[in-house]
Amino acid sequence: MKAERQRRERIGRNAERAAIWLLRLKGYRILARRFRTPSGEIDVVARRGRLVAFVEVKARGSEEEALSAITARQRQRQRIQRAALAFLQQHAEHRDCDLRFDLVTATPGALPHHHPDAWRES
């Protein structure tokens, strides 16, 4: 069980690194990585121009599995949204920016895929 957890953690960290490089190549500046609050965590916070993207990274066996991992989980999205509010409280310089919730999916043998505006705040 411990070995499986470590394996999943390693896969997740590798997916986050790939997501960060993808976002950088698309012109984003990384503001935070694994931003944690008592109410939730954001995998990556990135900015491009006046846009701040709160990015969830999902590594799964297929693109469909990765997409359904976030779209079907309202509670998870709410935790990310609460963490985004906490980030903005701590980083007032980004409060006037346009905000967006993005998803980056990572699957074996493929480049990561960026899904801008993956969901709207509820």
Backbone as XML, in Angstrom:
<?xml version="1.0"?>
<chain id="A" units="angstrom">
  <residue number="1" name="MET">
    <atom name="N" x="0.827" y="-1.194" z="0.000"/>
    <atom name="CA" x="0.000" y="0.000" z="0.000"/>
    <atom name="C" x="0.876" y="1.264" z="0.000"/>
  </residue>
  <residue number="2" name="LYS">
    <atom name="N" x="1.899" y="1.274" z="0.831"/>
    <atom name="CA" x="2.782" y="2.430" z="0.888"/>
    <atom name="C" x="3.512" y="2.632" z="-0.444"/>
  </residue>
  <residue number="3" name="ALA">
    <atom name="N" x="3.956" y="1.541" z="-1.059"/>
    <atom name="CA" x="4.660" y="1.633" z="-2.342"/>
    <atom name="C" x="3.730" y="2.186" z="-3.424"/>
  </residue>
  <residue number="4" name="GLU">
    <atom name="N" x="2.468" y="1.781" z="-3.411"/>
    <atom name="CA" x="1.496" y="2.273" z="-4.395"/>
    <atom name="C" x="1.248" y="3.772" z="-4.195"/>
  </residue>
  <residue number="5" name="ARG">
    <atom name="N" x="1.144" y="4.186" z="-2.970"/>
    <atom name="CA" x="0.942" y="5.616" z="-2.675"/>
    <atom name="C" x="2.140" y="6.439" z="-3.153"/>
  </residue>
  <residue number="6" name="GLN">
    <atom name="N" x="3.338" y="5.936" z="-2.900"/>
    <atom name="CA" x="4.549" y="6.627" z="-3.355"/>
    <atom name="C" x="4.601" y="6.689" z="-4.875"/>
  </residue>
  <residue number="7" name="ARG">
    <atom name="N" x="4.184" y="5.625" z="-5.547"/>
    <atom name="CA" x="4.159" y="5.595" z="-7.000"/>
    <atom name="C" x="3.186" y="6.641" z="-7.540"/>
  </residue>
  <residue number="8" name="ARG">
    <atom name="N" x="1.987" y="6.713" z="-6.959"/>
    <atom name="CA" x="1.001" y="7.714" z="-7.390"/>
    <atom name="C" x="1.501" y="9.134" z="-7.131"/>
  </residue>
  <residue number="9" name="GLU">
    <atom name="N" x="2.161" y="9.329" z="-5.998"/>
    <atom name="CA" x="2.733" y="10.651" z="-5.678"/>
    <atom name="C" x="3.792" y="11.037" z="-6.705"/>
  </residue>
  <residue number="10" name="ARG">
    <atom name="N" x="4.647" y="10.099" z="-7.081"/>
    <atom name="CA" x="5.690" y="10.356" z="-8.079"/>
    <atom name="C" x="5.069" y="10.690" z="-9.442"/>
  </residue>
  <residue number="11" name="ILE">
    <atom name="N" x="4.056" y="9.949" z="-9.830"/>
    <atom name="CA" x="3.365" y="10.215" z="-11.096"/>
    <atom name="C" x="2.735" y="11.609" z="-11.066"/>
  </residue>
  <residue number="12" name="GLY">
    <atom name="N" x="2.111" y="11.952" z="-9.953"/>
    <atom name="CA" x="1.496" y="13.268" z="-9.821"/>
    <atom name="C" x="2.506" y="14.403" z="-9.897"/>
  </residue>
  <residue number="13" name="ARG">
    <atom name="N" x="3.620" y="14.246" z="-9.231"/>
    <atom name="CA" x="4.668" y="15.285" z="-9.275"/>
    <atom name="C" x="5.240" y="15.424" z="-10.692"/>
  </residue>
  <residue number="14" name="ASN">
    <atom name="N" x="5.451" y="14.307" z="-11.359"/>
    <atom name="CA" x="5.953" y="14.363" z="-12.738"/>
    <atom name="C" x="4.940" y="15.055" z="-13.651"/>
  </residue>
  <residue number="15" name="ALA">
    <atom name="N" x="3.661" y="14.767" z="-13.455"/>
    <atom name="CA" x="2.615" y="15.413" z="-14.252"/>
    <atom name="C" x="2.602" y="16.919" z="-13.987"/>
  </residue>
  <residue number="16" name="GLU">
    <atom name="N" x="2.783" y="17.320" z="-12.745"/>
    <atom name="CA" x="2.821" y="18.749" z="-12.415"/>
    <atom name="C" x="4.021" y="19.429" z="-13.068"/>
  </residue>
  <residue number="17" name="ARG">
    <atom name="N" x="5.167" y="18.763" z="-13.056"/>
    <atom name="CA" x="6.347" y="19.344" z="-13.723"/>
    <atom name="C" x="6.096" y="19.518" z="-15.222"/>
  </residue>
  <residue number="18" name="ALA">
    <atom name="N" x="5.506" y="18.502" z="-15.846"/>
    <atom name="CA" x="5.193" y="18.598" z="-17.279"/>
    <atom name="C" x="4.185" y="19.716" z="-17.537"/>
  </residue>
  <residue number="19" name="ALA">
    <atom name="N" x="3.203" y="19.846" z="-16.669"/>
    <atom name="CA" x="2.195" y="20.908" z="-16.815"/>
    <atom name="C" x="2.843" y="22.280" z="-16.711"/>
  </residue>
  <residue number="20" name="ILE">
    <atom name="N" x="3.758" y="22.437" z="-15.779"/>
    <atom name="CA" x="4.442" y="23.724" z="-15.609"/>
    <atom name="C" x="5.231" y="24.077" z="-16.861"/>
  </residue>
  <residue number="21" name="TRP">
    <atom name="N" x="5.939" y="23.107" z="-17.427"/>
    <atom name="CA" x="6.700" y="23.394" z="-18.647"/>
    <atom name="C" x="5.771" y="23.733" z="-19.807"/>
  </residue>
  <residue number="22" name="LEU">
    <atom name="N" x="4.662" y="23.022" z="-19.910"/>
    <atom name="CA" x="3.690" y="23.334" z="-20.957"/>
    <atom name="C" x="3.170" y="24.761" z="-20.807"/>
  </residue>
  <residue number="23" name="LEU">
    <atom name="N" x="2.800" y="25.124" z="-19.589"/>
    <atom name="CA" x="2.284" y="26.478" z="-19.356"/>
    <atom name="C" x="3.351" y="27.532" z="-19.644"/>
  </residue>
  <residue number="24" name="ARG">
    <atom name="N" x="4.567" y="27.268" z="-19.249"/>
    <atom name="CA" x="5.658" y="28.219" z="-19.545"/>
    <atom name="C" x="5.843" y="28.390" z="-21.047"/>
  </residue>
  <residue number="25" name="LEU">
    <atom name="N" x="5.791" y="27.287" z="-21.779"/>
    <atom name="CA" x="5.925" y="27.368" z="-23.235"/>
    <atom name="C" x="4.789" y="28.168" z="-23.869"/>
  </residue>
  <residue number="26" name="LYS">
    <atom name="N" x="3.638" y="28.178" z="-23.205"/>
    <atom name="CA" x="2.489" y="28.945" z="-23.697"/>
    <atom name="C" x="2.513" y="30.396" z="-23.208"/>
  </residue>
  <residue number="27" name="GLY">
    <atom name="N" x="3.586" y="30.781" z="-22.517"/>
    <atom name="CA" x="3.740" y="32.174" z="-22.104"/>
    <atom name="C" x="3.273" y="32.509" z="-20.708"/>
  </residue>
  <residue number="28" name="TYR">
    <atom name="N" x="2.957" y="31.505" z="-19.905"/>
    <atom name="CA" x="2.525" y="31.756" z="-18.529"/>
    <atom name="C" x="3.739" y="31.876" z="-17.611"/>
  </residue>
  <residue number="29" name="ARG">
    <atom name="N" x="3.582" y="32.694" z="-16.595"/>
    <atom name="CA" x="4.571" y="32.794" z="-15.515"/>
    <atom name="C" x="3.985" y="32.055" z="-14.324"/>
  </residue>
  <residue number="30" name="ILE">
    <atom name="N" x="4.749" y="31.164" z="-13.747"/>
    <atom name="CA" x="4.266" y="30.364" z="-12.627"/>
    <atom name="C" x="4.369" y="31.197" z="-11.353"/>
  </residue>
  <residue number="31" name="LEU">
    <atom name="N" x="3.226" y="31.383" z="-10.690"/>
    <atom name="CA" x="3.177" y="32.157" z="-9.456"/>
    <atom name="C" x="3.294" y="31.270" z="-8.224"/>
  </residue>
  <residue number="32" name="ALA">
    <atom name="N" x="2.740" y="30.088" z="-8.301"/>
    <atom name="CA" x="2.780" y="29.170" z="-7.156"/>
    <atom name="C" x="2.581" y="27.751" z="-7.654"/>
  </residue>
  <residue number="33" name="ARG">
    <atom name="N" x="3.085" y="26.856" z="-6.866"/>
    <atom name="CA" x="2.952" y="25.431" z="-7.149"/>
    <atom name="C" x="2.586" y="24.744" z="-5.848"/>
  </residue>
  <residue number="34" name="ARG">
    <atom name="N" x="1.590" y="23.876" z="-5.912"/>
    <atom name="CA" x="1.091" y="23.177" z="-4.713"/>
    <atom name="C" x="0.759" y="24.170" z="-3.600"/>
  </residue>
  <residue number="35" name="PHE">
    <atom name="N" x="-0.047" y="25.147" z="-3.932"/>
    <atom name="CA" x="-0.473" y="26.152" z="-2.960"/>
    <atom name="C" x="-1.510" y="25.506" z="-2.047"/>
  </residue>
  <residue number="36" name="ARG">
    <atom name="N" x="-1.165" y="25.390" z="-0.764"/>
    <atom name="CA" x="-2.020" y="24.674" z="0.193"/>
    <atom name="C" x="-2.654" y="25.634" z="1.183"/>
  </residue>
  <residue number="37" name="THR">
    <atom name="N" x="-3.913" y="25.357" z="1.476"/>
    <atom name="CA" x="-4.644" y="26.070" z="2.518"/>
    <atom name="C" x="-5.394" y="25.007" z="3.318"/>
  </residue>
  <residue number="38" name="PRO">
    <atom name="N" x="-5.921" y="25.367" z="4.479"/>
    <atom name="CA" x="-6.718" y="24.386" z="5.223"/>
    <atom name="C" x="-7.950" y="23.900" z="4.433"/>
  </residue>
  <residue number="39" name="SER">
    <atom name="N" x="-8.442" y="24.723" z="3.514"/>
    <atom name="CA" x="-9.667" y="24.357" z="2.799"/>
    <atom name="C" x="-9.424" y="23.691" z="1.443"/>
  </residue>
  <residue number="40" name="GLY">
    <atom name="N" x="-8.182" y="23.704" z="0.958"/>
    <atom name="CA" x="-7.928" y="23.082" z="-0.335"/>
    <atom name="C" x="-6.533" y="23.360" z="-0.857"/>
  </residue>
  <residue number="41" name="GLU">
    <atom name="N" x="-6.237" y="22.800" z="-2.009"/>
    <atom name="CA" x="-4.914" y="22.960" z="-2.630"/>
    <atom name="C" x="-5.090" y="23.244" z="-4.113"/>
  </residue>
  <residue number="42" name="ILE">
    <atom name="N" x="-4.192" y="24.074" z="-4.629"/>
    <atom name="CA" x="-4.138" y="24.345" z="-6.063"/>
    <atom name="C" x="-2.810" y="23.794" z="-6.553"/>
  </residue>
  <residue number="43" name="ASP">
    <atom name="N" x="-2.848" y="22.989" z="-7.604"/>
    <atom name="CA" x="-1.616" y="22.399" z="-8.114"/>
    <atom name="C" x="-0.681" y="23.466" z="-8.671"/>
  </residue>
  <residue number="44" name="VAL">
    <atom name="N" x="-1.210" y="24.361" z="-9.512"/>
    <atom name="CA" x="-0.382" y="25.400" z="-10.139"/>
    <atom name="C" x="-1.216" y="26.681" z="-10.251"/>
  </residue>
  <residue number="45" name="VAL">
    <atom name="N" x="-0.578" y="27.798" z="-9.917"/>
    <atom name="CA" x="-1.173" y="29.113" z="-10.170"/>
    <atom name="C" x="-0.256" y="29.787" z="-11.185"/>
  </residue>
  <residue number="46" name="ALA">
    <atom name="N" x="-0.831" y="30.207" z="-12.311"/>
    <atom name="CA" x="-0.021" y="30.766" z="-13.401"/>
    <atom name="C" x="-0.666" y="32.061" z="-13.895"/>
  </residue>
  <residue number="47" name="ARG">
    <atom name="N" x="0.180" y="32.946" z="-14.410"/>
    <atom name="CA" x="-0.319" y="34.225" z="-14.909"/>
    <atom name="C" x="0.242" y="34.487" z="-16.298"/>
  </residue>
  <residue number="48" name="ARG">
    <atom name="N" x="-0.633" y="35.010" z="-17.150"/>
    <atom name="CA" x="-0.226" y="35.474" z="-18.476"/>
    <atom name="C" x="-0.996" y="36.762" z="-18.719"/>
  </residue>
  <residue number="49" name="GLY">
    <atom name="N" x="-0.262" y="37.859" z="-18.808"/>
    <atom name="CA" x="-0.908" y="39.151" z="-18.960"/>
    <atom name="C" x="-1.785" y="39.447" z="-17.758"/>
  </residue>
  <residue number="50" name="ARG">
    <atom name="N" x="-3.053" y="39.750" z="-18.008"/>
    <atom name="CA" x="-3.990" y="40.075" z="-16.929"/>
    <atom name="C" x="-4.810" y="38.864" z="-16.480"/>
  </residue>
  <residue number="51" name="LEU">
    <atom name="N" x="-4.404" y="37.677" z="-16.906"/>
    <atom name="CA" x="-5.129" y="36.459" z="-16.564"/>
    <atom name="C" x="-4.369" y="35.653" z="-15.515"/>
  </residue>
  <residue number="52" name="VAL">
    <atom name="N" x="-5.063" y="35.265" z="-14.464"/>
    <atom name="CA" x="-4.506" y="34.332" z="-13.489"/>
    <atom name="C" x="-5.296" y="33.042" z="-13.620"/>
  </residue>
  <residue number="53" name="ALA">
    <atom name="N" x="-4.580" y="31.954" z="-13.869"/>
    <atom name="CA" x="-5.203" y="30.633" z="-14.024"/>
    <atom name="C" x="-4.859" y="29.772" z="-12.815"/>
  </residue>
  <residue number="54" name="PHE">
    <atom name="N" x="-5.888" y="29.204" z="-12.233"/>
    <atom name="CA" x="-5.733" y="28.238" z="-11.153"/>
    <atom name="C" x="-5.864" y="26.876" z="-11.822"/>
  </residue>
  <residue number="55" name="VAL">
    <atom name="N" x="-4.775" y="26.119" z="-11.818"/>
    <atom name="CA" x="-4.685" y="24.932" z="-12.672"/>
    <atom name="C" x="-4.669" y="23.661" z="-11.827"/>
  </residue>
  <residue number="56" name="GLU">
    <atom name="N" x="-5.590" y="22.779" z="-12.125"/>
    <atom name="CA" x="-5.615" y="21.444" z="-11.537"/>
    <atom name="C" x="-4.937" y="20.510" z="-12.534"/>
  </residue>
  <residue number="57" name="VAL">
    <atom name="N" x="-4.063" y="19.634" z="-12.044"/>
    <atom name="CA" x="-3.350" y="18.690" z="-12.897"/>
    <atom name="C" x="-3.840" y="17.285" z="-12.557"/>
  </residue>
  <residue number="58" name="LYS">
    <atom name="N" x="-4.261" y="16.552" z="-13.586"/>
    <atom name="CA" x="-4.746" y="15.186" z="-13.388"/>
    <atom name="C" x="-3.955" y="14.227" z="-14.259"/>
  </residue>
  <residue number="59" name="ALA">
    <atom name="N" x="-3.319" y="13.257" z="-13.635"/>
    <atom name="CA" x="-2.598" y="12.200" z="-14.350"/>
    <atom name="C" x="-3.419" y="10.923" z="-14.228"/>
  </residue>
  <residue number="60" name="ARG">
    <atom name="N" x="-3.835" y="10.409" z="-15.368"/>
    <atom name="CA" x="-4.643" y="9.199" z="-15.396"/>
    <atom name="C" x="-4.221" y="8.335" z="-16.579"/>
  </residue>
  <residue number="61" name="GLY">
    <atom name="N" x="-4.788" y="7.160" z="-16.663"/>
    <atom name="CA" x="-4.449" y="6.224" z="-17.730"/>
    <atom name="C" x="-4.928" y="6.649" z="-19.095"/>
  </residue>
  <residue number="62" name="SER">
    <atom name="N" x="-5.981" y="7.469" z="-19.147"/>
    <atom name="CA" x="-6.500" y="7.945" z="-20.426"/>
    <atom name="C" x="-6.987" y="9.383" z="-20.262"/>
  </residue>
  <residue number="63" name="GLU">
    <atom name="N" x="-7.131" y="10.059" z="-21.383"/>
    <atom name="CA" x="-7.628" y="11.436" z="-21.376"/>
    <atom name="C" x="-9.048" y="11.496" z="-20.786"/>
  </residue>
  <residue number="64" name="GLU">
    <atom name="N" x="-9.876" y="10.531" z="-21.133"/>
    <atom name="CA" x="-11.252" y="10.490" z="-20.631"/>
    <atom name="C" x="-11.271" y="10.356" z="-19.115"/>
  </residue>
  <residue number="65" name="GLU">
    <atom name="N" x="-10.420" y="9.479" z="-18.569"/>
    <atom name="CA" x="-10.346" y="9.313" z="-17.115"/>
    <atom name="C" x="-9.892" y="10.607" z="-16.444"/>
  </residue>
  <residue number="66" name="ALA">
    <atom name="N" x="-8.910" y="11.267" z="-17.037"/>
    <atom name="CA" x="-8.393" y="12.510" z="-16.459"/>
    <atom name="C" x="-9.466" y="13.594" z="-16.478"/>
  </residue>
  <residue number="67" name="LEU">
    <atom name="N" x="-10.185" y="13.706" z="-17.576"/>
    <atom name="CA" x="-11.246" y="14.717" z="-17.668"/>
    <atom name="C" x="-12.370" y="14.429" z="-16.682"/>
  </residue>
  <residue number="68" name="SER">
    <atom name="N" x="-12.756" y="13.185" z="-16.551"/>
    <atom name="CA" x="-13.855" y="12.868" z="-15.643"/>
    <atom name="C" x="-13.438" y="12.986" z="-14.179"/>
  </residue>
  <residue number="69" name="ALA">
    <atom name="N" x="-12.154" y="12.929" z="-13.904"/>
    <atom name="CA" x="-11.684" y="13.042" z="-12.524"/>
    <atom name="C" x="-11.988" y="14.411" z="-11.929"/>
  </residue>
  <residue number="70" name="ILE">
    <atom name="N" x="-12.108" y="15.430" z="-12.736"/>
    <atom name="CA" x="-12.417" y="16.764" z="-12.214"/>
    <atom name="C" x="-13.852" y="17.155" z="-12.519"/>
  </residue>
  <residue number="71" name="THR">
    <atom name="N" x="-14.374" y="16.799" z="-13.656"/>
    <atom name="CA" x="-15.714" y="17.262" z="-14.024"/>
    <atom name="C" x="-16.798" y="16.625" z="-13.167"/>
  </residue>
  <residue number="72" name="ALA">
    <atom name="N" x="-16.561" y="15.445" z="-12.664"/>
    <atom name="CA" x="-17.582" y="14.754" z="-11.882"/>
    <atom name="C" x="-17.492" y="15.064" z="-10.388"/>
  </residue>
  <residue number="73" name="ARG">
    <atom name="N" x="-16.522" y="15.855" z="-9.974"/>
    <atom name="CA" x="-16.289" y="16.034" z="-8.543"/>
    <atom name="C" x="-16.498" y="17.482" z="-8.120"/>
  </residue>
  <residue number="74" name="GLN">
    <atom name="N" x="-17.748" y="17.842" z="-7.894"/>
    <atom name="CA" x="-18.109" y="19.194" z="-7.485"/>
    <atom name="C" x="-17.381" y="19.609" z="-6.204"/>
  </residue>
  <residue number="75" name="ARG">
    <atom name="N" x="-17.293" y="18.701" z="-5.235"/>
    <atom name="CA" x="-16.647" y="19.023" z="-3.959"/>
    <atom name="C" x="-15.177" y="19.402" z="-4.158"/>
  </residue>
  <residue number="76" name="GLN">
    <atom name="N" x="-14.492" y="18.693" z="-5.039"/>
    <atom name="CA" x="-13.088" y="18.996" z="-5.319"/>
    <atom name="C" x="-12.957" y="20.375" z="-5.956"/>
  </residue>
  <residue number="77" name="ARG">
    <atom name="N" x="-13.832" y="20.692" z="-6.890"/>
    <atom name="CA" x="-13.793" y="22.017" z="-7.525"/>
    <atom name="C" x="-14.030" y="23.109" z="-6.494"/>
  </residue>
  <residue number="78" name="GLN">
    <atom name="N" x="-14.936" y="22.884" z="-5.557"/>
    <atom name="CA" x="-15.201" y="23.881" z="-4.520"/>
    <atom name="C" x="-13.980" y="24.093" z="-3.634"/>
  </residue>
  <residue number="79" name="ARG">
    <atom name="N" x="-13.259" y="23.031" z="-3.315"/>
    <atom name="CA" x="-12.030" y="23.176" z="-2.508"/>
    <atom name="C" x="-10.991" y="24.000" z="-3.261"/>
  </residue>
  <residue number="80" name="ILE">
    <atom name="N" x="-10.864" y="23.763" z="-4.563"/>
    <atom name="CA" x="-9.917" y="24.523" z="-5.376"/>
    <atom name="C" x="-10.336" y="25.993" z="-5.412"/>
  </residue>
  <residue number="81" name="GLN">
    <atom name="N" x="-11.621" y="26.242" z="-5.547"/>
    <atom name="CA" x="-12.122" y="27.615" z="-5.581"/>
    <atom name="C" x="-11.863" y="28.335" z="-4.253"/>
  </residue>
  <residue number="82" name="ARG">
    <atom name="N" x="-12.055" y="27.645" z="-3.130"/>
    <atom name="CA" x="-11.759" y="28.259" z="-1.819"/>
    <atom name="C" x="-10.265" y="28.541" z="-1.697"/>
  </residue>
  <residue number="83" name="ALA">
    <atom name="N" x="-9.442" y="27.633" z="-2.186"/>
    <atom name="CA" x="-7.994" y="27.865" z="-2.150"/>
    <atom name="C" x="-7.615" y="29.045" z="-3.037"/>
  </residue>
  <residue number="84" name="ALA">
    <atom name="N" x="-8.310" y="29.214" z="-4.165"/>
    <atom name="CA" x="-8.048" y="30.355" z="-5.055"/>
    <atom name="C" x="-8.363" y="31.665" z="-4.335"/>
  </residue>
  <residue number="85" name="LEU">
    <atom name="N" x="-9.459" y="31.702" z="-3.599"/>
    <atom name="CA" x="-9.792" y="32.905" z="-2.822"/>
    <atom name="C" x="-8.716" y="33.198" z="-1.776"/>
  </residue>
  <residue number="86" name="ALA">
    <atom name="N" x="-8.230" y="32.155" z="-1.131"/>
    <atom name="CA" x="-7.163" y="32.332" z="-0.144"/>
    <atom name="C" x="-5.898" y="32.863" z="-0.808"/>
  </residue>
  <residue number="87" name="PHE">
    <atom name="N" x="-5.578" y="32.357" z="-1.995"/>
    <atom name="CA" x="-4.407" y="32.839" z="-2.725"/>
    <atom name="C" x="-4.550" y="34.326" z="-3.006"/>
  </residue>
  <residue number="88" name="LEU">
    <atom name="N" x="-5.712" y="34.733" z="-3.474"/>
    <atom name="CA" x="-5.929" y="36.151" z="-3.798"/>
    <atom name="C" x="-5.895" y="37.034" z="-2.555"/>
  </residue>
  <residue number="89" name="GLN">
    <atom name="N" x="-6.320" y="36.519" z="-1.417"/>
    <atom name="CA" x="-6.223" y="37.279" z="-0.171"/>
    <atom name="C" x="-4.764" y="37.499" z="0.217"/>
  </residue>
  <residue number="90" name="GLN">
    <atom name="N" x="-3.931" y="36.510" z="-0.044"/>
    <atom name="CA" x="-2.511" y="36.617" z="0.306"/>
    <atom name="C" x="-1.705" y="37.378" z="-0.741"/>
  </residue>
  <residue number="91" name="HIS">
    <atom name="N" x="-2.212" y="37.457" z="-1.969"/>
    <atom name="CA" x="-1.486" y="38.082" z="-3.072"/>
    <atom name="C" x="-2.381" y="39.133" z="-3.725"/>
  </residue>
  <residue number="92" name="ALA">
    <atom name="N" x="-2.530" y="40.241" z="-3.035"/>
    <atom name="CA" x="-3.453" y="41.301" z="-3.463"/>
    <atom name="C" x="-3.119" y="41.852" z="-4.844"/>
  </residue>
  <residue number="93" name="GLU">
    <atom name="N" x="-1.875" y="41.747" z="-5.277"/>
    <atom name="CA" x="-1.481" y="42.298" z="-6.575"/>
    <atom name="C" x="-2.175" y="41.599" z="-7.747"/>
  </residue>
  <residue number="94" name="HIS">
    <atom name="N" x="-2.814" y="40.456" z="-7.496"/>
    <atom name="CA" x="-3.491" y="39.719" z="-8.565"/>
    <atom name="C" x="-5.013" y="39.831" z="-8.502"/>
  </residue>
  <residue number="95" name="ARG">
    <atom name="N" x="-5.533" y="40.572" z="-7.541"/>
    <atom name="CA" x="-6.988" y="40.634" z="-7.332"/>
    <atom name="C" x="-7.754" y="41.231" z="-8.500"/>
  </residue>
  <residue number="96" name="ASP">
    <atom name="N" x="-7.152" y="42.160" z="-9.221"/>
    <atom name="CA" x="-7.853" y="42.822" z="-10.316"/>
    <atom name="C" x="-7.696" y="42.093" z="-11.649"/>
  </residue>
  <residue number="97" name="CYS">
    <atom name="N" x="-7.075" y="40.955" z="-11.624"/>
    <atom name="CA" x="-6.870" y="40.173" z="-12.853"/>
    <atom name="C" x="-8.127" y="39.380" z="-13.196"/>
  </residue>
  <residue number="98" name="ASP">
    <atom name="N" x="-8.197" y="38.965" z="-14.447"/>
    <atom name="CA" x="-9.220" y="38.013" z="-14.853"/>
    <atom name="C" x="-8.818" y="36.661" z="-14.275"/>
  </residue>
  <residue number="99" name="LEU">
    <atom name="N" x="-9.790" y="35.899" z="-13.799"/>
    <atom name="CA" x="-9.515" y="34.624" z="-13.155"/>
    <atom name="C" x="-10.132" y="33.499" z="-13.959"/>
  </residue>
  <residue number="100" name="ARG">
    <atom name="N" x="-9.431" y="32.357" z="-13.940"/>
    <atom name="CA" x="-9.917" y="31.208" z="-14.695"/>
    <atom name="C" x="-9.466" y="29.922" z="-14.001"/>
  </residue>
  <residue number="101" name="PHE">
    <atom name="N" x="-10.283" y="28.883" z="-14.133"/>
    <atom name="CA" x="-9.937" y="27.563" z="-13.609"/>
    <atom name="C" x="-9.646" y="26.654" z="-14.793"/>
  </residue>
  <residue number="102" name="ASP">
    <atom name="N" x="-8.400" y="26.197" z="-14.869"/>
    <atom name="CA" x="-7.939" y="25.366" z="-15.976"/>
    <atom name="C" x="-7.631" y="23.956" z="-15.494"/>
  </residue>
  <residue number="103" name="LEU">
    <atom name="N" x="-7.484" y="23.076" z="-16.450"/>
    <atom name="CA" x="-7.113" y="21.692" z="-16.180"/>
    <atom name="C" x="-5.983" y="21.317" z="-17.125"/>
  </residue>
  <residue number="104" name="VAL">
    <atom name="N" x="-4.992" y="20.609" z="-16.615"/>
    <atom name="CA" x="-3.977" y="19.996" z="-17.466"/>
    <atom name="C" x="-4.060" y="18.500" z="-17.213"/>
  </residue>
  <residue number="105" name="THR">
    <atom name="N" x="-4.238" y="17.751" z="-18.293"/>
    <atom name="CA" x="-4.307" y="16.294" z="-18.188"/>
    <atom name="C" x="-2.995" y="15.694" z="-18.679"/>
  </residue>
  <residue number="106" name="ALA">
    <atom name="N" x="-2.583" y="14.639" z="-17.991"/>
    <atom name="CA" x="-1.354" y="13.934" z="-18.355"/>
    <atom name="C" x="-1.681" y="12.446" z="-18.444"/>
  </residue>
  <residue number="107" name="THR">
    <atom name="N" x="-1.322" y="11.863" z="-19.576"/>
    <atom name="CA" x="-1.562" y="10.441" z="-19.785"/>
    <atom name="C" x="-0.266" y="9.783" z="-20.252"/>
  </residue>
  <residue number="108" name="PRO">
    <atom name="N" x="-0.117" y="8.483" z="-19.991"/>
    <atom name="CA" x="1.126" y="7.799" z="-20.365"/>
    <atom name="C" x="1.412" y="7.894" z="-21.868"/>
  </residue>
  <residue number="109" name="GLY">
    <atom name="N" x="2.640" y="8.207" z="-22.199"/>
    <atom name="CA" x="3.078" y="8.227" z="-23.590"/>
    <atom name="C" x="2.588" y="9.402" z="-24.412"/>
  </residue>
  <residue number="110" name="ALA">
    <atom name="N" x="1.998" y="10.399" z="-23.770"/>
    <atom name="CA" x="1.483" y="11.558" z="-24.507"/>
    <atom name="C" x="1.945" y="12.846" z="-23.830"/>
  </residue>
  <residue number="111" name="LEU">
    <atom name="N" x="1.976" y="13.900" z="-24.610"/>
    <atom name="CA" x="2.275" y="15.204" z="-24.031"/>
    <atom name="C" x="1.085" y="15.660" z="-23.194"/>
  </residue>
  <residue number="112" name="PRO">
    <atom name="N" x="1.327" y="16.489" z="-22.179"/>
    <atom name="CA" x="0.197" y="16.990" z="-21.388"/>
    <atom name="C" x="-0.716" y="17.856" z="-22.259"/>
  </residue>
  <residue number="113" name="HIS">
    <atom name="N" x="-1.973" y="17.929" z="-21.871"/>
    <atom name="CA" x="-2.964" y="18.691" z="-22.634"/>
    <atom name="C" x="-3.599" y="19.742" z="-21.724"/>
  </residue>
  <residue number="114" name="HIS">
    <atom name="N" x="-3.576" y="20.989" z="-22.169"/>
    <atom name="CA" x="-4.114" y="22.114" z="-21.409"/>
    <atom name="C" x="-5.571" y="22.340" z="-21.810"/>
  </residue>
  <residue number="115" name="HIS">
    <atom name="N" x="-6.450" y="22.384" z="-20.824"/>
    <atom name="CA" x="-7.865" y="22.646" z="-21.031"/>
    <atom name="C" x="-8.206" y="23.976" z="-20.349"/>
  </residue>
  <residue number="116" name="PRO">
    <atom name="N" x="-8.078" y="25.092" z="-21.080"/>
    <atom name="CA" x="-8.409" y="26.387" z="-20.476"/>
    <atom name="C" x="-9.888" y="26.464" z="-20.121"/>
  </residue>
  <residue number="117" name="ASP">
    <atom name="N" x="-10.175" y="27.177" z="-19.026"/>
    <atom name="CA" x="-11.551" y="27.418" z="-18.612"/>
    <atom name="C" x="-12.317" y="26.104" z="-18.482"/>
  </residue>
  <residue number="118" name="ALA">
    <atom name="N" x="-11.732" y="25.166" z="-17.744"/>
    <atom name="CA" x="-12.298" y="23.817" z="-17.605"/>
    <atom name="C" x="-13.614" y="23.808" z="-16.850"/>
  </residue>
  <residue number="119" name="TRP">
    <atom name="N" x="-13.796" y="24.760" z="-15.946"/>
    <atom name="CA" x="-15.066" y="24.898" z="-15.233"/>
    <atom name="C" x="-15.186" y="26.313" z="-14.721"/>
  </residue>
  <residue number="120" name="ARG">
    <atom name="N" x="-16.410" y="26.661" z="-14.385"/>
    <atom name="CA" x="-16.716" y="27.994" z="-13.859"/>
    <atom name="C" x="-16.968" y="27.892" z="-12.365"/>
  </residue>
  <residue number="121" name="GLU">
    <atom name="N" x="-16.645" y="28.971" z="-11.681"/>
    <atom name="CA" x="-16.884" y="29.028" z="-10.245"/>
    <atom name="C" x="-18.365" y="28.846" z="-9.977"/>
  </residue>
  <residue number="122" name="SER">
    <atom name="N" x="-18.678" y="28.029" z="-8.969"/>
    <atom name="CA" x="-20.096" y="27.784" z="-8.665"/>
    <atom name="C" x="-20.540" y="28.544" z="-7.448"/>
  </residue>
</chain>
